[in-house]
Amino acid sequence: MENKFGLHCFISGKVQGVWYRASAQDEAVALGLTGFARNLPDGRVEVKAFGEKEQVLVFYTWLKKGPKFAHVEEASFMECPWEDFDRFAVK
């Protein structure tokens, strides 16, 4: 992969119990990304995604909106060092 890029994001709002992580997994897989999405005890969702920079940025645009029943109030964006994952997982 020539243009490796890593994203570390925290999403807040109504993002737990609305299929946010499963929908994020579907989007990530469709974009060819690896990484994970997991719920945090404070109600946020944490996402790490790795892949081609353009695809990761498309994914970030999706993360800021989320699935139908989500209401994203804030989505942080931090570039992060590359990590090797074999797939995109829901934790």
MOHU-V745530 format. One record per pair of residues at least 24 apart in sequence whose C-alpha atoms are under 8 Angstrom apart, sorted by the first residue. I is the first residue (numbers start at 0). GAP is how many residues later the second one is. D is the distance in whole Angstrom. If there is no record, write none. Layout:
# MOHU-V745530
i=I gap=GAP d=D
i=I gap=GAP d=D
This chain:
# MOHU-V745530
i=0 gap=50 d=8
i=0 gap=51 d=7
i=1 gap=50 d=8
i=2 gap=48 d=8
i=2 gap=49 d=5
i=2 gap=50 d=6
i=3 gap=46 d=7
i=3 gap=47 d=6
i=3 gap=48 d=5
i=3 gap=49 d=6
i=3 gap=78 d=7
i=4 gap=45 d=6
i=4 gap=46 d=6
i=4 gap=47 d=6
i=4 gap=48 d=5
i=4 gap=51 d=7
i=4 gap=74 d=7
i=4 gap=75 d=8
i=4 gap=76 d=8
i=4 gap=77 d=7
i=5 gap=42 d=7
i=5 gap=43 d=6
i=5 gap=44 d=5
i=5 gap=45 d=7
i=5 gap=47 d=8
i=5 gap=50 d=8
i=5 gap=73 d=6
i=5 gap=74 d=5
i=5 gap=75 d=6
i=5 gap=76 d=5
i=5 gap=77 d=8
i=6 gap=40 d=8
i=6 gap=41 d=5
i=6 gap=42 d=5
i=6 gap=43 d=6
i=6 gap=49 d=7
i=6 gap=70 d=7
i=6 gap=71 d=6
i=6 gap=72 d=5
i=6 gap=73 d=6
i=7 gap=38 d=8
i=7 gap=39 d=6
i=7 gap=40 d=5
i=7 gap=41 d=7
i=7 gap=69 d=6
i=7 gap=70 d=5
i=7 gap=71 d=6
i=7 gap=72 d=6
i=8 gap=37 d=6
i=8 gap=38 d=5
i=8 gap=39 d=6
i=8 gap=66 d=6
i=8 gap=67 d=5
i=8 gap=68 d=5
i=8 gap=69 d=6
i=9 gap=34 d=7
i=9 gap=35 d=6
i=9 gap=36 d=5
i=9 gap=37 d=6
i=9 gap=64 d=8
i=9 gap=65 d=6
i=9 gap=66 d=5
i=9 gap=67 d=8
i=10 gap=33 d=5
i=10 gap=34 d=5
i=10 gap=35 d=6
i=10 gap=36 d=8
i=10 gap=52 d=8
i=10 gap=53 d=8
i=10 gap=61 d=7
i=10 gap=62 d=8
i=10 gap=63 d=6
i=10 gap=64 d=4
i=10 gap=65 d=7
i=11 gap=31 d=7
i=11 gap=32 d=5
i=11 gap=33 d=7
i=11 gap=60 d=6
i=11 gap=61 d=6
i=11 gap=62 d=5
i=11 gap=63 d=6
i=12 gap=30 d=8
i=12 gap=31 d=7
i=12 gap=57 d=8
i=12 gap=58 d=6
i=12 gap=59 d=5
i=12 gap=60 d=5
i=12 gap=61 d=7
i=13 gap=56 d=5
i=13 gap=57 d=5
i=13 gap=58 d=6
i=13 gap=59 d=8
i=14 gap=28 d=7
i=14 gap=29 d=7
i=14 gap=30 d=7
i=14 gap=51 d=8
i=14 gap=55 d=5
i=14 gap=56 d=7
i=14 gap=57 d=7
i=15 gap=27 d=7
i=15 gap=28 d=7
i=15 gap=29 d=7
i=15 gap=54 d=8
i=17 gap=49 d=8
i=17 gap=51 d=6
i=17 gap=52 d=6
i=18 gap=48 d=7
i=18 gap=50 d=8
i=18 gap=51 d=8
i=19 gap=46 d=6
i=19 gap=47 d=6
i=19 gap=50 d=7
i=20 gap=24 d=8
i=20 gap=69 d=6
i=21 gap=68 d=7
i=22 gap=43 d=8
i=22 gap=44 d=6
i=23 gap=39 d=7
i=23 gap=42 d=7
i=24 gap=63 d=6
i=24 gap=64 d=7
i=24 gap=65 d=7
i=26 gap=32 d=7
i=26 gap=35 d=8
i=27 gap=31 d=7
i=27 gap=60 d=7
i=28 gap=58 d=8
i=28 gap=59 d=7
i=30 gap=24 d=6
i=30 gap=25 d=8
i=30 gap=28 d=8
i=32 gap=54 d=7
i=32 gap=55 d=7
i=33 gap=50 d=8
i=33 gap=51 d=6
i=33 gap=52 d=6
i=33 gap=53 d=5
i=33 gap=54 d=4
i=33 gap=55 d=8
i=34 gap=50 d=6
i=34 gap=51 d=8
i=34 gap=52 d=6
i=34 gap=53 d=4
i=34 gap=54 d=6
i=35 gap=52 d=5
i=35 gap=53 d=5
i=35 gap=54 d=6
i=35 gap=55 d=7
i=36 gap=51 d=8
i=36 gap=52 d=7
i=36 gap=53 d=5
i=36 gap=54 d=6
i=37 gap=52 d=6
i=37 gap=53 d=5
i=38 gap=52 d=7
i=48 gap=39 d=8
i=49 gap=32 d=7
i=49 gap=33 d=7
